[in-house]
Amino acid sequence: MKYKFSISIVSHGHKKYVKDLLLDLARLGRSDFDVILTLNLPEKLPLEINSLPYNVIVINNDFPKGFAANHNAAFLMSQGDNFVILNPDINIVSDPFDAMDSLLKLSPNAVCAPLIVNREGKIEDSARNFPTPLFLLKKLFGKIFKYSLENEVISGDEKVLAPDWVAGMFVVVPRDIYKKLQGLSERYHMYYEDVDFCARARMAGCDILVAKDASVIHEAQRDSHRKFRYMMWHLQSAIRFFTSSAYLRIRMQRSGWI
């Protein structure tokens, strides 16, 4: 069966989150998507998969893989017209997929996402401008000296935002675009895969769009802010991105050098 959406979810032992998300998807009452669920660590399935009203393919990893490798493997097993990267700690209250479908019909050469909000309804910073080394230094000093930076100004209109990139917690990518870009870069480990993907998408002529009439709930865990190992992964990925050809070409383009 051909689906409109193939949804890729990766669990790192997050079976409670996964259970809630799978049940959220079931409550939507849709028949135009399937789910590829990757168990990155050994764990028991959170519920009876056969009881769900949609098809679920389960991938059991023999060893843990990175964010990019897991979603790229899921893409190879997917059949949907659009590939959806979805974090397990997303809560879906109202259906965002009709809005995604409408947006892609208007802008078929786009990578799109809904608004991401926290449980208080505050919009999270999931749609952003490309970072710079200076911006990251300002963020670091802000945390050390306890001051907040000004909110980024994101372009857009009354219906959509047009950021440089969207966080990989809920991203919808037309199948041909994901294939053309050869998926997420596996050079990164856990961080900056989404930034790099959007940078390469932009260089390939794609738009990055966020539908303002669709939202999902996410509670950021911010592991890189609490654990040294995650912080080092974040730093390594940032350096890798800032020295990537996609980032350098974008900086040169915006500086008028090319």
GIJO-V310921 format. One record per backbone hydrogen bond with DSSP energy under -0.5 kcal/mol. CO is the residue of the C=O (numbers start at 1). NH is the residue of the N-H. Records with the same first field share a line. If there is no record, write none. Layout:
CO->NH, NH
This chain:
3->81
4->82
5->34
6->8, 84
7->9, 36
8->86
9->38
11->40, 41
13->15
14->18
15->19
16->20
17->21
18->22
19->23
20->24
21->25
22->26
23->27
24->28
25->28, 30
26->29
32->4, 5
34->7
35->37, 57
36->9, 38
37->39, 59
38->11, 40
39->61
47->49
48->51
49->52
55->35
56->58
57->37
58->60
59->39, 61
66->70
67->71
68->72
69->73
70->74
71->75
72->76
73->77
74->77, 78
75->78
81->175
82->6
83->85, 173
84->8, 86
85->171
86->10
87->90
89->219
91->93, 217
96->100
97->101
98->102
99->103
100->104
101->105
102->106
103->107
107->110
109->207
110->174
111->209
112->172
113->211
115->117, 216
116->124
117->218
118->121
122->118
124->126
126->128, 167
128->164, 165
132->136
133->137
134->138
135->139
136->140
137->141
138->142
139->143
140->144
141->145
142->146, 147
152->154
155->162
159->212
160->157
161->210
165->128
167->169, 170
169->87
171->85, 173
172->112
173->83
174->177, 178
175->179
176->180
177->181
178->183
179->182
185->188
188->190
192->196
193->197
194->198
195->199
196->200
197->201
198->202
199->203
200->204
201->206
202->205
207->111, 209
209->113
210->161, 212
211->115, 214
214->115
216->117
217->91
218->220
222->225
223->226, 227
227->231
228->232
229->233
230->234
231->235
232->236
233->237
234->238
235->239
236->240
237->241
238->242
239->243
241->244
244->248
245->249
246->250
247->251
248->252
249->253
250->254
251->255
252->257, 258
253->256
